[in-house]
Amino acid sequence: MSDPAPRRSGRSARKAARAAGPPMNPAPPGQSGGQYTPLSEAEMGSIYQTALRLLAELGMGEVPDRLRKTLEGAGVQNLENGRIALPRSLVEDAIASTPKTFPLHGRDPNRTIEVGGDSVHFGTGGAAVQTLDRESRLYRPSTLADLHDFTRLQDALVNVSWFTRCCIATDLPDEWTLDINTAYALMRGTTKPVATAFTLAEHVAPIVGMFDMIAGGEGAFAKRPFVKAHISPVISPMRFGADAVDTVYECLAHNIPVSCITAAQAGATAPATLAGFLAQSLAETLASLVMVHAIKPGHPMVFSNWPLVIDLRTGAFAGGGGEIAVLNAASAQLINWLGLVSGVAASMTDAKALDAQYGMEKGLTSLAAALAGGNLIYESSGMTSALLGASFEAFVLDNDMHAATYRILRGVEVSDEMLGFDAIREAVLGEGHFLGGAQTIAAMERDYVYPDLADRDTPRAWAEGGALSAWDRASVRVDEILATHQPTYIDDKTDAKLRDMFDIQYP
């Protein structure tokens, strides 16, 4: 038997492992989901069949004239009450022709992510009109300065795969100024894949013009679109929204990938029963898919079926809890079963402070969505107060949470090497522990995620260090990032042209 490895403290062993080279990420974004299956095969079939029946018999209402003509050409049937019926064959054609995986491009190609299949990515979403102030720890109106700071903050967070504007700059005077400055903030502060919304369809073309300038010339953006659009063309229950439909046409014309979002609310705009809710919301998102298919077959669309819940006692939106967790998990399972790119929502905590309620609601809802295999999990970073608020400290805390979730998804690798019979024998017959052993050193960086912010000190060390809460530690981390990470991802010459052409209001 060889001599056992010399005894070494865990801290010194970890330092030695890191000195050998840059640490690897033991659980990067894109881990495989699908372990949690709240629905059986038969139950998914029943929900899907009910969705098809809703579309074929009840159909969709309030159909804009332009869309009606497009859909008539694709084979829909007009009903006597002005609604349109979507036959099963058309729905199935749309499902079959829609890309099952596609890239969400980053301006930096190294940050591009492939979405679909069983890969799971956490990102952002939301349109918070309030921001949790870093000094008062109370809410105030969100500003353009907040949006720029949120953008560059998340740019430094490795477990946030893409960035959708998380807040609305309430200090801007009109819809055009809001849309162009939101897009500019995304371009200036990150090279990750990004997403935005267009208030009006006529805003799409000039903003794409800005993207072209940044990408290198006319038509450059369409060749490699690094922005996707968030659009809600269907309004629950079972009708279209004219302005959003117009925006869909414009986005498809400019080759912008779309996330068509259905956001029904259980007991309000959709049934309170979970199965009935899933059937209606699936039908509504399938209607969006048919619309995209009829306008531009094969265009990439994230099938964003986001079940939302209200507290039936008060009517208030409830962003955290068991019902919204299981509904979004079931939605992810259904979408993946259909072979589409799934988008669901999680971490929409109702908590206002970064407290125990915050942690509980975010943890259970995001983990359920990830385990069910949601390809893109929206709203999962930085959001508070049932989407009314966004928090800088929440972003860095959620980044840690995502790391732990990705590690859970990675699971346990079982092999002769991992079982390590010889390593167990050496420890048992040697010094009686595994500290400093070769297997332990190898596993330290390969298999274990070390959180940036979670406190693992003894009670005494914690007290001597100032008895800081998670909120306190997150605040320090935000200070560090915002003080040191100040990227400008638009070159000076292009930036000057943009400021000359558009109403850019950089804070």
VENVENTA-V962324 format. One record per run of one state. SS is the DSSP state (H for helix, E for strand, - for the rest). FROM is the first residue (numbers start at 0). TO is the last residue. If there is no record, write none. Layout:
BEGIN
ss/from/to
SS/FROM/TO
SS/FROM/TO
END
This chain:
BEGIN
ss/from/to
-/0/8
H/9/18
-/19/30
E/31/31
-/32/39
H/40/57
-/58/58
E/59/60
-/61/63
H/64/73
-/74/75
E/76/77
-/78/82
E/83/84
-/85/86
H/87/96
-/97/99
E/100/103
-/104/107
H/108/110
-/111/111
E/112/115
-/116/117
E/118/118
-/119/119
E/120/121
-/122/126
E/127/127
-/128/128
E/129/131
-/132/137
E/138/140
-/141/142
H/143/154
-/155/160
E/161/163
-/164/165
E/166/166
-/167/173
H/174/188
-/189/191
E/192/195
-/196/201
H/202/214
-/215/218
H/219/222
-/223/225
E/226/230
-/231/232
E/233/234
-/235/237
E/238/239
-/240/240
H/241/252
-/253/256
E/257/261
-/262/263
E/264/265
-/266/268
E/269/269
-/270/272
H/273/294
-/295/299
E/300/304
-/305/306
E/307/309
-/310/315
E/316/317
-/318/320
H/321/336
-/337/340
E/341/344
-/345/354
H/355/370
-/371/374
E/375/377
-/378/381
E/382/383
H/384/386
-/387/387
E/388/389
-/390/390
H/391/409
-/410/414
H/415/418
-/419/419
H/420/428
-/429/436
H/437/446
-/447/457
H/458/463
-/464/468
H/469/483
-/484/490
H/491/500
-/501/506
END
